[in-house]
């Protein structure tokens, strides 16, 4: 079983400038995912995909196996992530002459994951023989209870009203926020589809304290706080 870890880190972040190589503790944000992938001992190959030479240079410093220069169209603000992962997979296979069975993408902006989260996701994917596994965390708000939409008339309605209104939040159907931490695919499923959702996709649930996805300065500060309380960089 050959496994590839991809780490996709484009330039041009608007919410947090240069966030992928910004210092978090004593290392750049990018380094956490690289070190976690290495510590898992799951991967024959770890590759970083980026449109930015500075990011690729940082990845080289932290010991990845392959640096994949991403085409500009795959690094635009509105570009979906799956095509970038596919490009990275195909590029590494062309460079190595190998075919990978399992592809795991670690999002740079989710450094609070544990190494055990990675190993558990891969184990789930391989033992269940499903197309893919994605990660999420219990949602703080519910579309059945306290997430609303504004309609064309400017009035507010629940996003997902039920025939029988729910009085207590605890009675709502369970919902989850995707935390953009780990995506794992069987090779065929990744190459066949354009989205992360398949008929047999499974969710691996992580706690909130390991599920902060850095999209803003506030997120970055929260990760810094949680990392300092944890006491060590990689778990």
Steps between C-alpha positions, in 0.01 A plus 500: 500500500664824384387823658562858392456802726423826320522840665355780289618852588423773253605863532274802514303448820278799573385421853852448640783629283761232418334270752646177363854606592418731789674407823290304748707439809849417382420386146297602195139384485579273205750302706238356736325301229832379359620381841167336581504312170855382568420403860206286390741264314222429252634657185757389248493852356410848625449775243424871530311674221524878462507779246752685718877442499535637853253241630671222305838606639361485853357153429840384375661625820257292708571181312229416248578252225360687200425864423221541244461835328129559467363668185357847563141402404504239777616761756241771440277621785199324350681181400368182669747289692434156352651580157817624674528173691448302180770706327738429787426126488547473124819708514657287773406179320664630182814594692525173693355251255290365786125465544359592841203314647410751772521880486474704819487878487590696814379857502774743605252720687398224745815441707322388819423149373672211676716250316253240628223678308692434178561134581138450607367655177722279286404191700133584456543546125690177452298274727163618373610495135311820427570778250612765745499640851466866597527660842269722701397610845161530675334818376461782751183620324222304332307577179199342676517739795717813480639540147278729296474633147362829370254450215423727204255699711764569764339282765681238707429128490672190633731343245346154549159525665334177609129419500514483880700798636788416731493674837838392644829502311585163653209346309627601155637243254877475533687731263872543442732771374759383251830600656721478187757296688543161328371363171576140407415323174536176319687596182220410260241700693719810505571491128137426409321780686525877530363538853572354843160334519434147377211266572713320759695794648548469877558774756774463761402715798757712681450717810474878468838558663669317212280646227588869468552585132703820460309743279543821699731675744269396782533136394879534497501648850272222624730234355799670665316490834395136467847399384659670801263324738570165336867530595644320198482554126424152369281237666 
